[in-house]
Amino acid sequence: MGQSVLHDALLPQAEKLGVEVRTLTTAIALHQDADGAINGVTIRDEASQETQDVATGAVVLAAGGYLNNPDMMAKLTQYDTSRLIPVSSGKGTGDGLQLGWKAGAKQYGTGMAMLFGGYLKDPDEPSFKFMASQMNTAAGQQPLLWVNEHGERFVDESVVYNFSYAGNALYTQNQVYSILDQGVIDKMAKDGNFMGLGVYVKRGEKMDKLQAEIDGAVAADKPFIFKADTIEALAEKMNVPVDQLTKTITDYNDYCEAGDDKAFGKDTEYLVKVAEGPFYGFKLNVGAFCTMGGLQVTTSNEVLAENGLPVAGLYAAGNDAAGLTGDTYGPNMPGTCVGYAFYSGRNSGKHAAAYAKAGVTA
């Protein structure tokens, strides 16, 4: 979908209109006149490292936040970043925000990241590789059974149907494990999963690669997966209290049998017993799509300075912008972030063009 919108539709149209697109170029400084208005930018060619000063009537900052900048994440958020798995392009390094702040923009609305649910961490692979993994989807995105480091349930697991709820529920615990038995693995292979992962693993998709992926991870002794023939042995491998995990699963199976989740009220459709060995535990981290905010904007997406007035000629869109729609995005449903991304980009461009044109004709 993104490929079609960006590269098949928008890019050809932009080039047709004379837009020059540079993909290996970094903006490293903004220039301002005596009144503080933006009048230029310094760019650097990342292949040659050569720099160039470019005069400009306006600049739009749309650099995608700072999720991939460990120093900024540590300074600007309260998250335990060791538990977050950035699943993004890797280019959200905070460059746009830092350019804006150096130009006098107000630092505003930082501290929030878009968490989306359980995600496996493999120290030998880049995090984005698991987006298309059936094992990752089965472990982190199903409304089945989660327990914390004490071996206790802590939420109605069907929160997976809302990215925001799922990510925040997982983050309330110090550690979370997803537990699957052989029966539900076979069921998902035959009948399809309960919940997919965006466009990468479709909802209802038959998990025909799941068993092979699991077997491969077990054989490679990956640190996120545990396999045992009994629940007691699984608890020992996961280092959670044996008695408590045994009780949790006994109670859970009773709820499944009765069709009534007395602990959290989960819909009976998702009450599937954990009864057929071997049993698998998956250590879940929390996936993160992006950070939100950093530059306060007006309804024209003008960037505001500390005094509450616009920095003339400076605009912000997408993850860098804040103050117009709360935490920038409304991640209550998958895909809702796209609306603000498109709107703010168009709105910024429209007003930046009008501002630049007025400056030229003045």
Secondary structure, DSSP 8 states (H G I E B T S, - for coil): -HHIIIIIIIHHHHHHTT----SSEEEEEEEE-TTS-EEEEEEEETTT--EEEEE-S-EEE----STT-HHHHHHH----GGGEEE-S-S---SHHHHHHHHTTB-EEEEEEEEEEEEE---TTS-GGGGGG-HHHHHHHS-SS-EEETTS---S-GGGGGSHHHHHHHHHTSS-EEEEEEHHHHHHHHHH--SS-BTTTB-TT---TTHHHHHHHHHHTT-TTEEEESSHHHHHHHHTS-HHHHHHHHHHHHHHHHHT--TTT---GGG-----SSSEEEEEEEEEEEEEEEEEEB-TT-EEEBTTSSEEEEEEE-GGGEESSSSSSS-TTSTTHHHHHHHHHHHHHHHHHHHHHHHHHH-
